[in-house]
Amino acid sequence: MNFRDLEYLVTVAKLRHFGKAAEACHVSQSALSLQVQKLEREIGVQLLERTNRSVVVTEIGKEVVRRAQELLQGKRELVDAARLPDGRLPETVRLGAIPTIAPYLFAELQTAFRRHFPSTTLLFDEAVTEQLVAAVVNGELEAGILATPIDDTLLDELELFEEPFRLAVPSRHPLVRKGQVTPQDLGKDQLLLLKDTHCLREQVIGFCSAHQVAGKRQSAASSIATLLVLVRSQGGVTLIPEMAIESSNKLTGIRCLPVEPSPTRRIRLIFRKTSHVGRRLAEAVRHCITSPEGSKTT
């Protein structure tokens, strides 16, 4: 058994296809299949069930794949620690963010990163919280930006900043004349929410519950951009994070109003505790975002 065999197994389990896995690992399909079969004989159990259309990971195979991922990640972290002893970043690093952050932070962060770390290429990925956490744990990403606390013993985090929400309403809404909104005002119109997979939805619902805000709510969209389009068409009102206000200003017919007391979320970076590159990337991203010339100040 060697690391190459484990990499083949993990790739097949991820892609559920020997041909695609072989292409991803830059080997022939026959060579990859033979190595996986050899691994199964060595372990003494069937790890994969092969059909004409797909590959199914057996129950014992799932545990072997999980442990193989840990071994491969440990190898990567060992090599990174040996090759980068002076605090530098590798040539390529991977950063993820949730959908309510990625569209508003990635572009400016890319510009700042190129300025501060020109010898490193920063690759991005967008995913909901659960997928993002799994990608960092599995080593598919070095770090991730999200807005909820994470209870995982494998991960560490750095806090970036606390961000307030604003209430987006149609430009001729009566609240525009009022200027400042109270939590109880949120219950006077239909409150538009993101769908279940987004943590922003739970943060808005949590704020409403804490302030005993009643009223109609509708899970209406998978993105803030769609929520704003619905607000403009007078389909309701919605709470959006402050970083989304600039994009809302590009849509005529919408006003964003402060709420007092203000709902907020805490933006944080997560990375594996044992990953030197993950920690360095998190610190580099925090520097880019919170520096005076960066995209966000604390």
Secondary structure, 3 states (H helix, E strand, C coil): CCHHHHHHHHHHHHHCCHHHHHHHHCCCHHHHHHHHHHHHHHHCCCCEEECCCCEEECHHHHHHHHHHHHHHHHHHHHHHHHHCCCCCCCCEEEEEECCCCHHHHHHHHHHHHHHHCCCCEEEEEECCHHHHHHHHHCCCCCEEEECCCCCCCCEEEEEEEEEEEEEEEECCCHHHHHCCECHHHHHHCCEEEECCCCHHHHHHHHHHHHCCCCCCEEEEECCHHHHHHHHHCCCCEEEEEHHHHHHHHCCCCEEEEEECCCCEEEEEEEEECCCHHHHHHHHHHHHHHHCCCCCCCC
